[in-house]
Amino acid sequence: MKLTEEQLWELKDAVGYFDNAEIDSYSGRGMYGRQCLGITFDSMSDAFRFALTVGGDNDLSLALSSPRFDSMGLGIVVYWPSVEAPEGLDEDEEDEDAEVLL
């Protein structure tokens, strides 16, 4: 499943409320390298608050049902194996790095 442009904007807006949260592509356990939508958070409480932020009866909450979680030492990643990673994520990161170098 692929997020619509509107859903992606809603997702970016919801993630923007958390200081160190980041939308990224992720390959979880048993996915054999296949990439999906993932969001990294500093803590499980941030991930829970995010779920409450996007919860409700709307297209985004339906698309983001059934998340999975992986611990990353100090943080956590929430990912959705059935949702494709948005295109251009790596390009945005490169652009941000380039701006910092200038």
ABEGO torsion letter per residue (X at the ends): XBBBAAAAAAAAAAAAABAABBBBBBBBBGAGGBBBBBBBBABAAAAAAAAAAABEBBAAAAAABGBBBBBAGABBBBBBAABBBBBGAAAAAAAAAAAAAX
